[in-house]
Each structure stands twice: as structure tokens, then as C-alpha cells.
């Protein structure tokens, strides 16, 4: 199995979305989407992404990946991550 890392330190979902086409161009068998810490950083820092945009970016990545890898099903971690987004919205 070949592993191609398209994520880099400091990336957020906005920047990840900008490179997702390069990921699917490789026609991978599996893709891991692991974002959140940089998105959640203080609003005054460049990496910050609002919760609404974070959720949108993750869903956009899943839609793009789904065009290449069928079926595209979120893993348990991603499912928990999206549930966390919903929890934060409820608490806000």
C-alpha cells in the first residue's frame, strides 16, 4: 500500500478543501479526513474557521471524495466529529 500525505502542519479545513482535488486525482482506495484543532484556534489566528464553515468544509470534502470512492462513508471518528459540531451548536 502506498500512503500519500496531503495534509501539513497548520492546515485547517479551508486549506484542506483547496488540496482535495489533488487527493482524488491520485484515485485513492481510502482517504482519511482529520481536521479540527487548527480550525478551532482563537478567532484572531489565521487558521481559525468558524464552526459553520468547518462543518460545510468537511461535508464538501466528503462530497468531492464520494465522486471517486464509492460508497464514501464517514468513519466512526468523523461521525463523532460531526456530532461534536452539533453539540457545540446546541451549547452556543
URVEN-V901254 format. One record per pair of residues at least 6 apart in sequence whose C-alpha atoms are under 7 Angstrom apart, sorted by the first residue. I is the first residue (numbers start at 0). J is the second residue. D is the distance in Angstrom with one decimal. If there is no record, write none. Layout:
I,J,D
I,J,D
This chain:
5,22,6.9
9,37,6.2
10,37,6.6
11,34,6.2
11,35,6.9
11,37,5.3
11,38,5.2
11,46,6.0
12,34,6.2
12,38,6.7
12,53,6.2
12,56,5.8
12,57,6.8
13,56,6.5
16,56,6.5
16,60,6.2
19,60,6.8
23,64,6.3
23,67,6.5
26,67,6.6
28,68,6.8
37,46,5.7
37,47,6.3
38,46,5.9
38,47,4.5
38,48,4.6
38,53,6.9
39,47,5.8
39,48,6.5
40,46,6.8
40,47,5.2
41,47,6.3
50,84,6.9
65,71,5.0
